[in-house]
């Protein structure tokens, strides 16, 4: 509470100088997340200004996402620069969307502002307003391949495409490699976006049994023969929604099965950056693999930048044509910003900060959910929670929604009529750890209320 800012008022009002000083001191680390700030009156006395000036400064800082005001406690440095996402009516905390948290240590807004200013200085913005190659320029693909090669040793620029988000990449992938009526094998619970893309293109998804280690190779072999499948879609690291990460032995067995039955592998590596020691299955069978590496979950979804590593140059060219059909091209300015971050280390710093925050939120979830049946990864963004038998999934979701909390039931992920009796809780979607604690308290209160569930008509 002894913060004594240095204010530069040469370029504007005093209250703006206070806000700018607050921003600088948070960015530099002089102020840290959750730190309590001086009261309005105390700071006014320290700076020798009137109370209304400090009040206006604190209000503006809160509007910019720099601070949080807690009733009866005071003003604190915000845990995150993000502002609450627009939620459905009646929802106070929406844990339905699997978003990365935006910890203040990541300095996303500052990095964006500085990065765009550097792009304008070096190139001018008009350079990024023209049509560009659907899969990214040679320079962009080379930069992305070099960044990926630290974890994906088979990464090569001439086999890599830059895509405007993994959802677009998966849709283009299905368009380029499958025909209506083809079968793609998936986990019985899988990413809803892939389900949507497959349905739009007339591709049939068939669920394959899994155990606590992931998809079962023998079940994959049986399904590949029975359905004459074209490909298999997998999320081997921090699976969405079950949070399972497949171990190395199982990955090798799955790779051997995929090769034996002449399947294509569509591997979704949305969360792999959080666990860089684990190499994708695509590394084992690069000649038949399409690996989608997303920045949406480890940095921010609004960037709309992901990378797709293909089996060879011909596959990359075919996929670029499909991508052009779907979306024309990635957004050049966002791609340029991301490439600068890959080169100067900003991307790694952001991923590290997000992973640290995700781990802290997992610890909060582990404490709150102790004694319940759930699965999670220590650095993952979500928790897969089994519901008590007294609740139906629809009843439980409706009940907590009336309390202002949203989650997703297993029905959204199921490819058959027998989903697990479970929900996914997106920990990163909460704006702050304190919001998450409130949400988890609401959740566990509902879990402890089976008698209430039995009274619902």
QUIDAVEN-V380129 format. One record per residue. N is the residue number from 1. NEAR is the number of other C-alpha atoms within 12 Angstrom. Layout:
[[N & NEAR] [N & NEAR]]
//
This chain:
[[1 & 20] [2 & 16] [3 & 26] [4 & 22] [5 & 29] [6 & 18] [7 & 25] [8 & 18] [9 & 15] [10 & 9] [11 & 11] [12 & 13] [13 & 18] [14 & 29] [15 & 32] [16 & 26] [17 & 27] [18 & 35] [19 & 35] [20 & 27] [21 & 27] [22 & 39] [23 & 35] [24 & 22] [25 & 26] [26 & 35] [27 & 27] [28 & 17] [29 & 17] [30 & 19] [31 & 29] [32 & 27] [33 & 33] [34 & 27] [35 & 26] [36 & 23] [37 & 34] [38 & 27] [39 & 24] [40 & 31] [41 & 20] [42 & 21] [43 & 28] [44 & 26] [45 & 18] [46 & 21] [47 & 24] [48 & 18] [49 & 22] [50 & 19] [51 & 21] [52 & 18] [53 & 25] [54 & 34] [55 & 27] [56 & 23] [57 & 32] [58 & 40] [59 & 23] [60 & 24] [61 & 31] [62 & 27] [63 & 19] [64 & 24] [65 & 33] [66 & 43] [67 & 36] [68 & 34] [69 & 28] [70 & 17] [71 & 8] [72 & 8] [73 & 14] [74 & 21] [75 & 29] [76 & 32] [77 & 39] [78 & 40] [79 & 37] [80 & 40] [81 & 31] [82 & 32] [83 & 25] [84 & 24] [85 & 19] [86 & 15] [87 & 20] [88 & 17] [89 & 14] [90 & 16] [91 & 25] [92 & 28] [93 & 40] [94 & 37] [95 & 44] [96 & 34] [97 & 31] [98 & 36] [99 & 32] [100 & 45] [101 & 51] [102 & 42] [103 & 45] [104 & 38] [105 & 37] [106 & 37] [107 & 37] [108 & 35] [109 & 26] [110 & 22] [111 & 27] [112 & 27] [113 & 14] [114 & 18] [115 & 31] [116 & 27] [117 & 19] [118 & 19] [119 & 27] [120 & 18] [121 & 13] [122 & 14] [123 & 17] [124 & 15] [125 & 20] [126 & 14] [127 & 16] [128 & 23] [129 & 16] [130 & 14] [131 & 19] [132 & 25] [133 & 27] [134 & 35] [135 & 50] [136 & 41] [137 & 28] [138 & 20] [139 & 22] [140 & 38] [141 & 35] [142 & 27] [143 & 30] [144 & 43] [145 & 34] [146 & 24] [147 & 33] [148 & 37] [149 & 23] [150 & 18] [151 & 25] [152 & 33] [153 & 24] [154 & 31] [155 & 37] [156 & 31] [157 & 32] [158 & 31] [159 & 34] [160 & 47] [161 & 55] [162 & 52] [163 & 50] [164 & 41] [165 & 38] [166 & 41] [167 & 35] [168 & 38] [169 & 49] [170 & 45] [171 & 36] [172 & 42] [173 & 46] [174 & 42] [175 & 29] [176 & 27] [177 & 32] [178 & 30] [179 & 21] [180 & 20] [181 & 20] [182 & 25] [183 & 33] [184 & 41] [185 & 43] [186 & 45] [187 & 39] [188 & 40] [189 & 45] [190 & 41] [191 & 37] [192 & 28] [193 & 23] [194 & 40] [195 & 33] [196 & 24] [197 & 28] [198 & 34] [199 & 23] [200 & 19] [201 & 27] [202 & 20] [203 & 29] [204 & 31] [205 & 41] [206 & 35] [207 & 34] [208 & 34] [209 & 27] [210 & 27] [211 & 19] [212 & 18] [213 & 25] [214 & 37] [215 & 41] [216 & 31] [217 & 32] [218 & 24] [219 & 27] [220 & 40] [221 & 30] [222 & 22] [223 & 31] [224 & 32] [225 & 21] [226 & 16] [227 & 25] [228 & 22] [229 & 33] [230 & 34] [231 & 39] [232 & 50] [233 & 44] [234 & 48] [235 & 39] [236 & 44] [237 & 39] [238 & 39] [239 & 41] [240 & 46] [241 & 49] [242 & 45] [243 & 38] [244 & 33] [245 & 38] [246 & 34] [247 & 23] [248 & 21] [249 & 18] [250 & 26] [251 & 31] [252 & 24] [253 & 26] [254 & 38] [255 & 39] [256 & 25] [257 & 31] [258 & 42] [259 & 28] [260 & 20] [261 & 27] [262 & 22] [263 & 34] [264 & 39] [265 & 44] [266 & 43] [267 & 47] [268 & 43] [269 & 43] [270 & 44] [271 & 43] [272 & 40] [273 & 38] [274 & 38] [275 & 27] [276 & 26] [277 & 15] [278 & 26] [279 & 34] [280 & 47] [281 & 46] [282 & 42] [283 & 30] [284 & 30] [285 & 33] [286 & 29] [287 & 27] [288 & 31] [289 & 39] [290 & 46] [291 & 47] [292 & 46] [293 & 48] [294 & 42] [295 & 44] [296 & 37] [297 & 42] [298 & 43] [299 & 45] [300 & 33] [301 & 25] [302 & 23] [303 & 29] [304 & 32] [305 & 41] [306 & 45] [307 & 50] [308 & 51] [309 & 52] [310 & 43] [311 & 32] [312 & 24] [313 & 19] [314 & 16] [315 & 29] [316 & 36] [317 & 27] [318 & 26] [319 & 40] [320 & 41] [321 & 26] [322 & 29] [323 & 35] [324 & 30] [325 & 20] [326 & 28] [327 & 26] [328 & 26] [329 & 36] [330 & 38] [331 & 30] [332 & 32] [333 & 34] [334 & 33] [335 & 40] [336 & 39] [337 & 33] [338 & 43] [339 & 36] [340 & 29] [341 & 32] [342 & 28] [343 & 23] [344 & 17] [345 & 17] [346 & 27] [347 & 32] [348 & 27] [349 & 26] [350 & 37] [351 & 37] [352 & 28] [353 & 30] [354 & 40] [355 & 35] [356 & 29] [357 & 38] [358 & 41] [359 & 30] [360 & 28] [361 & 40] [362 & 36] [363 & 27] [364 & 27] [365 & 40] [366 & 28] [367 & 17] [368 & 25] [369 & 30] [370 & 16] [371 & 15] [372 & 21] [373 & 19] [374 & 31] [375 & 33] [376 & 35] [377 & 34] [378 & 27] [379 & 39] [380 & 45] [381 & 50] [382 & 45] [383 & 45] [384 & 40] [385 & 35] [386 & 30] [387 & 33] [388 & 26] [389 & 19] [390 & 22] [391 & 29] [392 & 28] [393 & 29] [394 & 24] [395 & 27] [396 & 38] [397 & 35] [398 & 24] [399 & 28] [400 & 35] [401 & 28] [402 & 21] [403 & 25] [404 & 25] [405 & 36] [406 & 37] [407 & 43] [408 & 34] [409 & 35] [410 & 35] [411 & 27] [412 & 32] [413 & 34] [414 & 33] [415 & 30] [416 & 22] [417 & 15] [418 & 16] [419 & 25] [420 & 29] [421 & 32] [422 & 36] [423 & 43] [424 & 42] [425 & 45] [426 & 41] [427 & 48] [428 & 46] [429 & 42] [430 & 43] [431 & 36] [432 & 37] [433 & 31] [434 & 24] [435 & 29] [436 & 34] [437 & 27] [438 & 26] [439 & 39] [440 & 39] [441 & 23] [442 & 30] [443 & 36] [444 & 27] [445 & 20] [446 & 28] [447 & 34] [448 & 21] [449 & 22] [450 & 21] [451 & 15] [452 & 19] [453 & 25] [454 & 15] [455 & 12] [456 & 16] [457 & 8]]
//
